[in-house]
Amino acid sequence: MKMPNSAFCFVFFLAISTMSIIVSSAPLQVGFYKPTCPRAEVIVRKVVYKALYQNPGLGAGLIRLHFHDCFVRGCDASVLIDSTPGNPSEKESITNANSLRGFEVIDAVKAEIEAVCPETVSCADIVAFAARDSAYILGGINYAVPAGRRDGRASHKDEPTQNNIPAPFFNLQQLQDNFARKGLSLDDMVTLSGAHSIGRAHCAAFSNRLYSFNATNPQDPSLDPAFATILKTKCPSPTNNPNPTVPLDFTTPYRLDNKYYQNLQYSRGLLTSDESLMTSASTVATVSNFARQGEVWADKFAGAMLRMGLIDVLTGSDGEIRKNCRVINCL
C-alpha cells in the first residue's frame, strides 16, 4: 500500500529527528552561491530593505532569529520549521512563541530565490544573510558572510530551553557558561548583547525588577529610579494587565548602535541579563570601551556575528536544501 505524501513526510520527519547530527568538514565560503545563484545575496538584501522600510522593528527580529537559530542545533534553520502533528517545533517554545519575528521576510526571500534558483540556496544561509543586512540597514554594520550551510531536518519545542537560549534573568556566570557551550567567549557575549540596542521586550521579562525583586526591595536597587518610573507607566503591575512590550533601548530604538552600553552605565539596562554586564570588572571595562567607541563595538559585533554563524553548521551532503523553509523536504 502506498503511503500518502503527507503521512510519509511526517514519518520521515520523526525518523530523522532522532538521528544524531554529523557536521561535515566542508568549509563555508564567501561568495558560495556565485556559480549557482549569483543574485542570491542581492535578492535577500532587496527583500530585507523593503521589509525594514515598512517596519524597521523587523530588523531586530531578523537578527534575533539568527541568534535563536544558531544556539539550538546550530545554524541550520531549525527555528523556521512549523510544528507537525505530535511534534511541536522550536517556534512553540516559551522562548520563541509570540516573540520571534521575521518569518514572513524569510518566506518572501525564499520564494523569490526559488523562482530563479530552485533547490539551491539554504534557508540557514538566508537567515544569516538577512541578519547581516539588518545590521547594515539599521547600523551601517556590513560584513561578508561565508555561506554553504545546509538545512536541518528536525525541530523540537523543548530544545531552546535545554541550556541553549539564555534567559532574560540570567546572571553573568550563567551567560558566560551559556555562550561558552557554543564556543563563544565572554567578550563575544558582551559584544553580541549590543543587539539589545534594537528590539522590544515583553514586560513579563523584567517586571520582577519593578515589583517583586526580593523581600527587602520590591524594586531592583540597581535600576535607575527615574527609568523604573517610566517603565512602570508602560508596564503596570502584572496582575492588572496583559503583557505589553517596550523598547530594549529607549534612546535609539531603531538604530543598532552603542547607546545600549551608554544606557548600562546609567543603570538603564532593561533586563537582568543586561544589568549583569555591570557586575564584573572585566565586563564593566568592555562596556565602558564600547560606550566610548561605537566604531570599535561595530567592528567587534561583525566579528562576533560571523563566529556565531559558524556554530555547528551542516555542510556538504549533510542536511538538505529546503524548498519551503517551514517544512522539511520529502524524499
C-alpha positions as CSV (number, residue, x, y, z in Angstrom):
1,M,0.0,0.0,0.0
2,K,1.5,3.4,-1.0
3,M,1.8,5.9,1.8
4,P,0.1,9.3,1.2
5,N,2.7,12.0,0.7
6,S,1.7,14.0,3.9
7,A,1.9,10.9,6.0
8,F,5.2,9.9,4.5
9,C,6.7,13.3,5.2
10,F,5.5,13.2,8.8
11,V,7.0,9.7,9.4
12,F,10.2,10.8,7.7
13,F,10.4,13.9,9.9
14,L,10.0,11.8,13.0
15,A,12.6,9.2,11.9
16,I,15.3,11.7,11.0
17,S,14.7,13.9,14.1
18,T,16.0,11.0,16.2
19,M,19.3,10.8,14.3
20,S,22.4,12.4,15.6
21,I,23.7,15.4,13.6
22,I,27.0,14.9,11.9
23,V,28.8,18.1,10.9
24,S,30.7,17.9,7.7
25,S,34.2,19.3,7.5
26,A,33.4,21.2,4.3
27,P,34.2,24.9,4.9
28,L,31.8,27.8,4.4
29,Q,32.9,30.2,1.7
30,V,32.3,33.9,1.0
31,G,30.6,34.1,-2.4
32,F,29.5,30.4,-2.1
33,Y,26.5,31.0,-4.4
34,K,28.2,33.0,-7.2
35,P,28.5,29.9,-9.5
36,T,25.0,28.6,-8.8
37,C,22.8,31.5,-7.8
38,P,24.8,34.8,-8.4
39,R,21.9,37.1,-7.3
40,A,21.1,35.3,-4.1
41,E,22.5,37.9,-1.7
42,V,21.2,40.7,-3.9
43,I,17.7,39.3,-3.6
44,V,18.0,38.9,0.2
45,R,19.1,42.4,0.7
46,K,16.3,43.8,-1.6
47,V,13.6,41.9,0.3
48,V,15.0,42.9,3.7
49,Y,15.3,46.5,2.6
50,K,11.6,46.6,1.6
51,A,10.5,44.9,4.8
52,L,12.5,47.2,7.1
53,Y,11.4,50.3,5.2
54,Q,7.8,49.3,6.1
55,N,8.6,48.1,9.6
56,P,12.1,48.8,11.0
57,G,11.3,46.7,14.0
58,L,11.7,43.6,11.8
59,G,15.5,44.2,11.7
60,A,15.8,43.3,15.4
61,G,13.6,40.3,14.7
62,L,15.8,39.0,11.9
63,I,19.0,39.4,14.0
64,R,17.4,37.6,16.9
65,L,16.1,34.9,14.6
66,H,19.7,34.1,13.5
67,F,20.7,34.0,17.2
68,H,17.9,31.7,18.2
69,D,18.6,29.5,15.2
70,C,22.3,29.1,15.9
71,F,22.0,28.5,19.6
72,V,19.7,25.5,19.1
73,R,21.1,22.6,16.9
74,G,23.5,25.1,15.3
75,C,22.8,27.4,12.4
76,D,20.5,25.0,10.5
77,A,17.3,27.0,10.1
78,S,15.5,24.6,12.6
79,V,13.9,27.6,14.1
80,L,11.9,28.1,10.9
81,I,10.2,24.7,10.9
82,D,6.5,24.6,11.6
83,S,5.0,22.1,14.0
84,T,3.5,18.9,12.8
85,P,1.0,16.6,14.5
86,G,2.7,15.1,17.5
87,N,5.9,17.2,17.1
88,P,5.7,20.8,18.3
89,S,8.6,22.7,16.9
90,E,11.0,25.3,18.3
91,K,8.5,28.0,17.3
92,E,6.3,26.9,20.2
93,S,8.9,27.1,22.9
94,I,8.3,29.6,25.6
95,T,11.5,31.4,24.4
96,N,10.1,31.8,20.9
97,A,6.3,31.8,20.9
98,N,4.7,35.2,20.4
99,S,8.2,36.6,20.5
100,L,10.3,35.7,17.4
101,R,9.6,37.8,14.3
102,G,10.6,37.9,10.7
103,F,9.4,34.6,9.5
104,E,7.4,36.2,6.7
105,V,10.5,38.0,5.5
106,I,12.4,34.8,5.2
107,D,9.5,33.2,3.4
108,A,9.4,36.1,0.9
109,V,13.2,35.8,0.2
110,K,13.0,32.1,-0.2
111,A,10.1,32.3,-2.7
112,E,11.9,34.8,-4.8
113,I,15.1,32.9,-4.8
114,E,13.4,29.6,-5.6
115,A,11.8,31.2,-8.6
116,V,15.2,31.8,-10.2
117,C,17.5,29.2,-8.4
118,P,15.3,26.2,-7.3
119,E,16.7,24.0,-4.5
120,T,20.0,25.8,-4.4
121,V,20.1,28.3,-1.5
122,S,19.6,27.1,2.0
123,C,17.2,28.6,4.5
124,A,20.0,28.7,7.0
125,D,22.1,30.9,4.7
126,I,19.1,33.1,4.0
127,V,18.7,33.7,7.8
128,A,22.4,34.6,8.1
129,F,22.3,37.0,5.1
130,A,19.1,38.6,6.4
131,A,20.7,39.2,9.9
132,R,23.7,40.8,8.2
133,D,21.6,43.0,6.0
134,S,19.5,44.1,9.0
135,A,22.7,45.1,10.8
136,Y,23.8,47.1,7.8
137,I,20.4,48.8,7.3
138,L,19.9,49.7,11.0
139,G,23.5,50.3,12.0
140,G,25.8,50.6,9.0
141,I,27.5,47.3,10.1
142,N,28.5,45.3,7.0
143,Y,30.5,42.1,6.7
144,A,30.9,39.3,4.2
145,V,29.0,36.2,5.2
146,P,30.6,32.9,4.4
147,A,27.9,30.5,3.1
148,G,27.3,26.9,2.3
149,R,25.2,25.9,5.3
150,R,22.7,23.2,4.9
151,D,19.2,23.0,6.5
152,G,18.5,20.7,9.4
153,R,15.7,18.2,9.4
154,A,14.4,18.4,12.9
155,S,13.0,21.0,15.3
156,H,11.7,20.3,18.8
157,K,9.8,22.6,21.2
158,D,11.8,21.7,24.3
159,E,15.3,22.2,22.9
160,P,15.5,26.0,23.2
161,T,15.1,25.8,26.9
162,Q,17.6,23.0,27.4
163,N,20.6,25.1,28.2
164,N,20.5,26.7,24.8
165,I,18.8,30.1,24.7
166,P,19.9,32.3,27.5
167,A,17.1,33.6,29.7
168,P,16.5,37.3,30.4
169,F,17.0,36.6,34.2
170,F,20.5,35.0,33.8
171,N,23.4,36.4,35.8
172,L,26.8,36.9,34.4
173,Q,28.2,33.5,35.1
174,Q,25.1,31.8,33.6
175,L,25.5,33.9,30.4
176,Q,29.2,33.2,30.2
177,D,28.6,29.5,30.6
178,N,25.8,29.5,28.0
179,F,28.0,31.2,25.4
180,A,31.0,29.0,26.2
181,R,28.9,25.9,25.4
182,K,28.5,27.4,21.9
183,G,32.2,28.1,21.5
184,L,31.8,31.8,22.1
185,S,33.9,33.9,24.6
186,L,32.9,36.3,27.3
187,D,33.9,39.1,25.0
188,D,31.6,37.7,22.3
189,M,28.8,37.6,24.8
190,V,29.2,41.3,25.8
191,T,29.6,42.3,22.2
192,L,26.5,40.4,20.9
193,S,24.5,41.8,23.8
194,G,24.7,45.1,21.9
195,A,22.0,43.8,19.7
196,H,19.7,44.9,22.5
197,S,20.2,48.4,21.1
198,I,17.2,47.5,19.0
199,G,14.1,45.3,19.5
200,R,11.5,45.1,22.2
201,A,10.9,43.0,25.4
202,H,7.7,41.9,27.0
203,C,7.1,43.4,30.4
204,A,7.0,39.9,31.9
205,A,10.7,39.6,31.0
206,F,11.7,42.3,33.6
207,S,8.6,43.1,35.7
208,N,10.2,41.4,38.7
209,R,12.7,44.2,38.7
210,L,9.9,46.7,39.2
211,Y,7.5,45.0,41.6
212,S,9.0,41.8,43.2
213,F,12.8,41.9,43.2
214,N,13.2,40.5,46.6
215,A,11.8,40.6,50.2
216,T,13.8,43.7,51.1
217,N,13.5,45.6,47.9
218,P,10.4,45.3,45.7
219,Q,12.2,47.4,43.1
220,D,15.7,46.4,41.9
221,P,18.1,48.9,43.5
222,S,20.5,48.6,40.6
223,L,17.8,50.1,38.3
224,D,17.8,53.9,37.8
225,P,14.8,55.1,39.8
226,A,13.7,57.6,37.1
227,F,13.9,54.9,34.5
228,A,11.9,52.5,36.7
229,T,9.2,55.1,37.0
230,I,9.0,55.3,33.2
231,L,8.8,51.6,32.9
232,K,6.0,51.3,35.4
233,T,3.9,53.6,33.3
234,K,4.4,51.2,30.4
235,C,4.1,48.1,32.5
236,P,1.6,48.4,35.2
237,S,1.5,45.7,37.9
238,P,1.5,42.4,36.0
239,T,-1.7,41.3,37.8
240,N,-3.6,44.1,36.2
241,N,-2.5,44.0,32.6
242,P,-1.8,41.6,29.6
243,N,1.9,41.7,28.6
244,P,2.8,44.7,26.5
245,T,6.3,45.4,25.1
246,V,8.7,48.2,25.5
247,P,11.9,49.1,23.6
248,L,15.1,47.4,24.9
249,D,16.8,50.8,24.2
250,F,14.6,53.9,24.8
251,T,17.3,56.2,23.4
252,T,17.6,55.0,19.8
253,P,15.2,52.0,19.5
254,Y,15.5,51.6,15.7
255,R,19.3,52.3,15.5
256,L,21.8,49.5,16.0
257,D,24.5,51.5,17.9
258,N,26.5,51.7,21.1
259,K,23.8,53.5,23.0
260,Y,23.0,50.2,24.7
261,Y,26.3,50.4,26.5
262,Q,25.9,54.0,27.5
263,N,22.5,53.1,28.9
264,L,24.1,50.4,31.0
265,Q,26.5,53.0,32.5
266,Y,23.4,54.9,33.7
267,S,21.8,51.8,35.2
268,R,19.2,51.7,32.4
269,G,19.7,48.2,31.2
270,L,16.2,46.7,30.8
271,L,16.8,43.0,31.6
272,T,18.6,41.3,34.5
273,S,20.9,39.8,31.9
274,D,21.7,43.3,30.6
275,E,22.5,44.6,34.1
276,S,24.7,41.6,34.8
277,L,27.3,43.1,32.4
278,M,27.9,45.7,35.1
279,T,28.7,43.1,37.9
280,S,32.3,42.2,36.9
281,A,35.3,44.4,36.5
282,S,36.2,42.8,33.2
283,T,32.8,43.2,31.6
284,V,32.4,46.7,33.0
285,A,35.7,47.7,31.3
286,T,34.4,46.3,28.0
287,V,31.1,48.1,28.4
288,S,32.9,51.3,29.1
289,N,35.1,50.9,26.0
290,F,32.1,50.2,23.7
291,A,30.2,53.1,25.2
292,R,33.1,55.4,24.3
293,Q,33.9,53.9,20.9
294,G,31.0,53.0,18.8
295,E,33.1,52.0,15.8
296,V,35.2,49.6,17.9
297,W,32.0,47.9,19.1
298,A,30.6,47.8,15.5
299,D,33.7,46.1,14.2
300,K,33.7,43.5,17.0
301,F,30.0,43.0,16.6
302,A,30.5,42.0,12.9
303,G,33.2,39.5,14.0
304,A,31.1,38.0,16.8
305,M,28.2,37.6,14.4
306,L,30.5,35.7,12.0
307,R,31.7,33.4,14.8
308,M,28.1,32.8,15.9
309,G,27.2,31.9,12.3
310,L,29.6,29.1,12.4
311,I,28.1,27.2,15.3
312,D,27.5,23.5,14.5
313,V,26.8,24.2,10.8
314,L,25.7,21.4,8.4
315,T,27.7,21.4,5.2
316,G,28.5,19.2,2.2
317,S,26.0,16.3,2.0
318,D,24.6,16.7,5.5
319,G,21.1,18.1,5.9
320,E,19.2,19.4,2.9
321,I,18.2,22.5,1.0
322,R,14.6,23.0,1.9
323,K,12.2,24.0,-0.8
324,N,10.0,25.7,1.8
325,C,11.7,27.0,4.9
326,R,8.8,26.0,7.1
327,V,8.8,22.2,6.3
328,I,11.4,19.6,5.6
329,N,11.6,18.1,2.2
330,C,10.0,14.7,1.3
331,L,12.1,12.0,-0.2
